[in-house]
Amino acid sequence: MELHYDNIVVGHSIEAVLYSYLNEYPIVVTSTNSPYPFEVVNFELPNFFGRKKNEIWSLLLFELSMKGLAPFSKNATSLRIEEKKISLFLKQTDKVIISFKKCYIFDNDKVICDNIILKKEEPKYMVLDWFNVRSGASHDVEVINTEDDFVKDVYFYNSVRIDGDRGLKDLVSISYMDDEQLNNFDYSDTVARFKIESLMREKGILGSKSGFDGNGKQKRFPIKIEANFREVRSISKVYYKNSKSIKFINMSAGEIVAKYGK
């Protein structure tokens, strides 16, 4: 299959999707991983007020799909980009050739590009440890920030394991690691659990209620969290030189809305 577009966007981030939506350019989505439920927006977009980032991302992609501007949103596995041509490989082992006049690249994972490489970062990962909170799920804390790369941030979000809106929260911790740390027990989810429970206690979060003592004082179980799963995402980048027809875009969502929003 061969297609042609004057302008085409490559990427999967909220920035890539916004740029595609506001300019009405078709997009090749390189990942179906939506923003996380704890991520907040730094922009205001008509018809999307009050939405979470992952909701906006999904709605924008839906709008693009309805307009025929996201034809490969679930199938792209790898891309090779040359001057004025994209070779797009799909899960069904199909190959699509897309010619273009201008290509705007936001996220270059899964992308092989013939442009000159200016810089290639050492392997670096964002590690998300998702935990179920068994004791200590009822509180008003939304985030705990630290100065360390290991368990740098802890986000609390309404649990989807429990029916109904009971105000009970599970959590995810975000760490930044290199290859060596990723395979070191000292940076495992077990060690992360100990650190998170300590941070929760320091923040004044209490365990579940366990009745009263002889003096009528409320007793509490210790805080207890259990690992659900670990998610590892590569965040190291390859920086390419722009060419006449291929441009690598480094703009925030807020900057894109300010410049192209209507």
C-alpha angles and dihedrals in degrees: 000000000000126000136176131210128172090217129018135177125215122199146065106233124109086254093057093046092047092049091050093046098046094045094037091233120149115252134212103212110213097191136020092211105124124209114279122265091246095054115107130206125245096199142060119230124183113251091018102070116142095016127131118243094252090050092050091048092053094044093049092050089049090052091048091049092050088054092048091247098120103050097155103035096135106028111052113116102164140353136204114201123197131164104307095344137088122194104203120194119202134201092253088062089253121140126214124194115209120188119198146171096219130017122192114199121197103162119029101188109121086020126117111191130187093213119113113276111234098180139357118200124221114257110285130170139201106217120199117195110195115204134188111221110224097172123019100035098130113079143100099247114120103177141004117203126196136181094239127095089220107075089354094164134016117199124194120205136174109279117249091195093074123068116238131017101289097151092246116146138208121192147218127204123209122212133173117220144167126223095275095049092047090064097039120102090218086070097042127123088254092061090041089056093056091049094047093049089051091049091050092053091049089052090055097252112153132209124246119295116266105184128269135302125233091278093054094254118146113254124209136203115233117268109271129186128171129204115254102177143321121237121197123195125181111233100174112117140210113218116210132191115251117245133195095275103021122065128179110215123212105180131131120238089250092054091049093051092046092051103036105019117115 
